[in-house]
Amino acid sequence: MKLPGHDAIARQADEHLVTHKVKLPRKIVEHPFRQVAKRVLIALLVLAATALIVYADHDGYTDNSDQSVDFLDAWYYATVTLSTTGYGDITPVSDAARLTNIFVITPLRVLFLIILVGTTLEVLTERTREEWRLNRWRSTLRDHTVVVGFGTKGRSAIQTVCATGLKKEQVVVVDPSSKVIDAATAEGYAGVIGDATRSEVLKRAEVHRARKIIIATQRDDTAVLVTLTARQLNKAAKIVAAVREEENAPLLKQSGADAVITSASAAGRLLGLSVLSPAAGMVMEDLIQQGSGLDIVERPVIKAEVGRKPRETDDLVVSVLRGHRVLGYDDPAIGTLALTDRLITIVRATPGTQVAPDARPLPQD
């Protein structure tokens, strides 16, 4: 098996000693910095408008120092008035100036305070809202799917699973890169930043409550460690892992993976098949693309099919799942279909006929 030594694994773990953070998907209408800048700009415009109004009627105001109000004094008065400081050194003395303060300056002062206080309260309550959302998310998250790694394999796996009816709210992505998690949350998935080989990171993703775990890391040794950790936290979840080297697949199964996909070998076999028969390669590529053309789906046997042979059903049956055994459609051991059997069939992918695979894990040996 081609795995780095313990030193390399330790170095990799040290590199991922970052703050573990859960990010929930949200619809961001505008960048937070732009929102704050816009509010500050509005506050400055209110301040400038107040100063101009005061200066336009500066004869109606008096300054205790020199009895006159110039342009600088108007800005000073606007500042202390809108901020409710009110030193009293500049005061309106004419009826027009006092009416202006009542009907114009006071509403501007209220608007100014709403802008500044509202921004401050929003900043102060943001963490409280996030904590409330996070606690609510954790309390309602059950039987979800955890995807470790949001690269090409992880994205394709999520798209395939969601194409069968899984809601995005039931998917949690785990990745050590904050940029990758930001991309995942932008698509509507919850994300956890951190090294998935560490149990505390997987606990934040609620792995112990998950029904399915997809491991699509970039390195085989990381996949092994994640599988071991995930299986330790959840004995019942269905774990599917991807590896680059075929010789590492047995180790993944020994670590607790229910199914192991060798990405390099699978791609190589598809390339070889396409060379021998481009049409056959196109069919295989169509089958692995969920939601278009032909799809491979798993479904239960219906009552009308009980007692029939696989070839006598309306769908094109590829295999029959009986207990923990996967039998070919022409296996004599099948005999006739039973109500407890499940069928692996090829169907035409249409919105009306799309069948979501069952969420129950297969029985183990």
C-alpha positions in Angstrom: 0.0 0.0 0.0 1.3 3.4 -1.0 0.8 5.5 2.1 3.1 8.2 3.6 4.9 7.5 6.8 3.7 8.6 10.2 5.7 11.8 10.1 3.9 12.9 6.9 0.5 12.2 8.4 1.5 14.1 11.6 2.6 17.1 9.5 -0.7 17.0 7.6 -2.6 17.0 10.9 -0.6 19.9 12.2 -1.3 21.9 9.0 -5.1 21.6 9.7 -5.0 22.7 13.3 -7.4 25.6 12.6 -10.4 26.8 14.3 -13.3 24.5 13.6 -16.3 26.5 12.4 -19.8 25.6 11.2 -21.2 27.7 8.4 -24.8 27.6 7.5 -26.1 28.6 4.1 -27.5 32.0 3.8 -28.7 34.3 1.0 -26.3 37.3 1.0 -27.9 40.2 -0.8 -25.1 42.6 -0.3 -21.5 42.4 1.1 -21.5 43.4 4.8 -18.7 45.9 4.3 -20.8 47.6 1.6 -23.8 47.7 3.9 -21.9 49.4 6.6 -20.2 51.8 4.2 -23.7 52.7 2.8 -25.0 53.4 6.3 -22.0 55.6 7.1 -22.4 57.5 3.9 -26.1 58.1 4.7 -25.1 59.3 8.2 -22.6 61.7 6.7 -25.2 63.0 4.2 -27.6 63.6 7.1 -24.8 65.5 9.0 -24.0 67.6 5.9 -27.6 68.4 5.3 -28.0 69.5 8.9 -24.9 71.7 8.7 -26.1 73.4 5.5 -29.6 74.0 7.0 -28.0 75.6 10.0 -25.6 77.7 8.0 -28.4 78.9 5.7 -30.2 80.4 8.7 -27.0 81.3 10.7 -28.4 84.6 11.6 -31.0 82.8 13.7 -28.4 81.2 15.9 -26.0 82.7 18.5 -22.6 81.5 19.7 -21.7 82.2 23.3 -18.0 82.9 22.3 -18.4 85.5 19.5 -22.2 85.8 19.1 -21.9 84.8 15.4 -22.2 81.5 13.6 -19.9 80.7 10.6 -19.7 77.7 8.4 -17.4 75.8 10.9 -19.8 76.6 13.7 -22.7 75.2 11.6 -20.8 71.9 11.2 -20.0 71.9 14.9 -23.6 72.5 15.9 -24.8 69.8 13.5 -22.4 67.3 15.0 -23.2 67.9 18.7 -26.9 68.1 17.9 -27.2 64.9 15.9 -25.0 63.0 18.4 -27.3 64.3 21.2 -24.2 65.8 23.0 -25.8 69.3 23.1 -23.2 71.5 24.8 -25.5 74.5 24.6 -22.8 77.0 23.4 -24.6 77.5 20.1 -28.4 77.9 20.4 -31.3 78.9 18.0 -32.7 82.3 19.0 -35.0 83.2 16.2 -38.5 81.7 15.7 -37.5 80.4 12.3 -34.4 78.7 13.6 -36.4 77.1 16.4 -39.1 75.9 14.1 -36.4 74.5 11.8 -35.0 72.6 14.8 -38.4 71.2 15.7 -39.5 70.1 12.3 -36.3 69.5 10.4 -33.3 69.0 12.7 -35.1 66.8 15.2 -36.2 64.3 12.5 -32.7 64.3 11.1 -31.3 63.6 14.5 -33.7 60.6 14.9 -32.7 59.3 11.5 -29.0 59.8 12.3 -29.4 57.8 15.6 -31.4 55.1 13.9 -28.6 54.6 11.3 -25.8 54.4 13.9 -27.6 52.6 16.7 -29.2 50.2 14.2 -25.8 49.3 12.7 -24.3 48.8 16.2 -27.2 46.6 17.3 -27.0 44.5 14.2 -23.3 43.9 14.7 -23.8 43.0 18.4 -26.7 40.7 17.7 -25.1 38.9 14.7 -23.3 36.4 16.9 -26.4 35.7 18.9 -28.5 35.1 15.8 -25.8 32.8 14.4 -25.7 30.8 17.7 -29.4 30.5 17.6 -29.4 29.3 14.0 -26.6 26.9 14.7 -28.4 25.4 17.8 -31.6 25.1 15.9 -29.8 23.4 13.0 -28.1 20.9 15.2 -31.4 20.1 17.0 -33.3 19.4 13.8 -30.5 17.6 11.8 -31.2 13.9 11.6 -30.4 11.2 9.0 -28.5 13.6 6.8 -25.6 13.0 4.4 -22.0 14.1 5.3 -19.7 14.8 2.4 -16.0 15.0 3.2 -14.2 17.0 0.5 -15.9 19.4 -1.9 -13.7 18.9 -4.9 -14.7 17.5 -8.2 -15.6 14.1 -6.7 -17.5 15.6 -3.8 -19.5 18.0 -5.9 -20.5 15.3 -8.3 -21.5 13.0 -5.5 -23.7 15.6 -4.0 -25.3 16.5 -7.3 -26.1 12.8 -7.9 -27.6 12.3 -4.5 -29.6 15.5 -4.6 -30.9 14.6 -8.1 -32.7 11.7 -6.5 -34.7 13.9 -4.1 -32.3 14.7 -1.2 -32.8 18.2 0.0 -29.8 20.5 0.3 -30.6 21.2 3.9 -29.8 17.5 4.6 -26.2 17.8 3.3 -23.2 18.8 5.4 -19.9 19.5 3.7 -16.6 19.1 5.6 -13.4 20.6 4.2 -10.3 22.2 5.7 -10.5 25.2 3.3 -12.6 28.2 4.2 -12.9 29.2 0.6 -14.3 25.8 -0.3 -16.8 25.9 2.5 -17.9 29.4 1.4 -18.5 27.9 -2.1 -20.5 25.1 -0.5 -22.7 27.4 1.6 -23.2 29.6 -1.5 -24.8 26.6 -3.2 -27.1 26.0 -0.2 -25.2 23.4 1.8 -24.1 23.6 5.4 -20.4 23.5 5.9 -17.8 22.7 8.6 -14.3 24.0 8.3 -11.7 21.7 9.6 -9.7 18.5 9.3 -12.1 15.6 9.0 -9.6 13.1 10.4 -10.2 14.8 13.8 -13.3 13.5 15.7 -14.3 16.9 17.0 -14.6 18.2 13.4 -16.9 15.3 12.4 -18.9 15.8 15.6 -19.6 19.3 14.5 -21.0 17.9 11.3 -23.2 15.6 13.4 -21.7 12.5 11.9 -23.0 10.4 14.8 -26.6 11.2 13.5 -25.8 10.9 9.8 -27.3 8.1 7.6 -24.8 8.4 4.8 -21.2 9.5 4.7 -19.4 10.2 1.4 -15.6 10.5 1.7 -14.1 12.2 -1.4 -10.7 13.5 -0.1 -7.7 14.2 -2.3 -5.4 11.7 -0.6 -5.8 8.0 0.1 -4.2 8.2 3.5 -6.6 10.9 4.5 -9.5 8.8 3.3 -8.4 5.9 5.5 -8.1 8.1 8.6 -11.5 9.8 7.9 -13.2 6.4 7.4 -11.7 5.1 10.7 -12.9 8.2 12.6 -16.3 8.2 11.0 -17.0 4.5 11.6 -15.9 4.9 15.3 -18.5 7.8 15.7 -21.3 6.1 13.8 -21.6 2.3 13.6 -24.7 2.3 11.5 -24.1 4.9 8.8 -23.4 3.8 5.2 -19.9 5.0 4.3 -18.8 5.3 0.7 -15.2 6.3 0.0 -13.1 7.1 -3.1 -9.5 6.3 -3.5 -7.0 6.9 -6.2 -5.0 3.6 -6.0 -6.8 0.3 -6.3 -4.5 -1.4 -3.9 -5.7 0.9 -1.1 -9.4 -0.2 -1.5 -9.1 -3.2 0.8 -7.7 -1.0 3.5 -10.7 1.3 3.2 -13.1 -1.6 3.6 -11.2 -2.8 6.6 -11.4 0.7 8.0 -15.2 0.5 7.9 -16.2 1.7 4.4 -19.3 -0.1 2.9 -18.2 0.6 -0.6 -15.0 1.9 -2.1 -14.7 3.5 -5.6 -11.4 3.5 -7.3 -11.4 6.8 -9.2 -8.3 6.2 -11.3 -9.2 2.6 -12.3 -12.8 3.6 -13.0 -11.7 6.4 -15.3 -9.2 4.1 -17.0 -11.8 1.4 -17.6 -14.2 4.0 -19.1 -11.4 5.3 -21.3 -10.6 1.8 -22.5 -14.3 1.0 -23.1 -14.7 4.2 -25.1 -11.7 3.3 -27.3 -13.1 -0.2 -28.0 -16.6 1.0 -28.4 -17.4 4.8 -28.4 -21.1 4.0 -28.3 -20.7 1.8 -25.2 -18.6 4.5 -23.5 -21.4 7.0 -24.2 -23.9 4.7 -22.6 -21.8 4.2 -19.5 -21.2 7.9 -19.2 -25.0 8.5 -19.5 -25.7 5.9 -16.8 -23.3 7.6 -14.3 -24.8 11.0 -14.9 -27.9 11.2 -12.7 -31.0 12.9 -13.9 -30.5 12.8 -17.6 -30.9 10.0 -20.2 -30.7 6.6 -18.5 -30.3 6.2 -14.7 -29.5 3.3 -12.5 -31.8 3.3 -9.5 -32.5 1.0 -6.5 -36.1 0.4 -5.6 -38.2 -2.1 -3.7 -40.2 -4.9 -5.3 -43.8 -4.0 -5.6 -46.7 -6.5 -4.8 -47.5 -7.0 -8.5 -43.9 -8.2 -9.1 -43.9 -10.8 -6.3 -43.5 -14.3 -7.8 -42.2 -13.1 -11.1 -38.7 -13.5 -12.5 -36.5 -10.4 -12.9 -36.9 -10.4 -16.7 -40.7 -10.4 -16.3 -40.8 -6.9 -14.7 -41.6 -3.7 -16.6 -38.2 -2.3 -15.8 -34.8 -3.4 -17.0 -33.4 -5.3 -14.0 -29.7 -5.4 -13.6 -29.3 -7.0 -10.2 -31.4 -8.2 -7.3 -30.5 -7.4 -3.6 -31.5 -10.2 -1.4 -30.4 -9.7 2.2 -26.8 -8.7 2.0 -26.2 -10.5 -1.4 -26.2 -8.8 -4.8 -27.3 -11.3 -7.4 -27.2 -10.9 -11.2 -30.5 -10.8 -13.0 -29.7 -14.2 -14.5 -28.5 -15.9 -11.3 -30.5 -19.1 -10.8 -30.4 -18.5 -7.0 -33.0 -15.7 -7.5 -35.8 -18.0 -8.6 -38.8 -15.6 -8.3 -38.9 -12.2 -6.7 -39.9 -11.7 -3.0 -41.5 -8.7 -1.4 -38.3 -8.2 0.7 -36.1 -8.1 -2.4 -34.8 -4.8 -3.9 -34.1 -4.3 -7.5 -31.3 -2.4 -9.3 -32.9 -1.2 -12.5 -32.1 1.0 -15.5 -34.8 3.5 -16.1 -35.4 6.5 -18.4 -34.7 9.7 -16.3 -37.8 11.9 -16.3 -39.3 14.0 -13.6 -42.3 11.7 -13.3 -40.4 8.4 -13.1 -37.4 9.4 -11.1 -37.1 7.2 -8.0 -35.1 8.1 -5.0 -33.0 5.3 -3.6 -33.9 4.0 -0.2 -32.2 5.6 2.7 -31.9 2.4 4.8 -28.4 1.0 5.0 -27.9 -2.5 3.7 -27.6 -5.3 6.2 -24.0 -6.3 7.1 -22.5 -9.7 7.2 
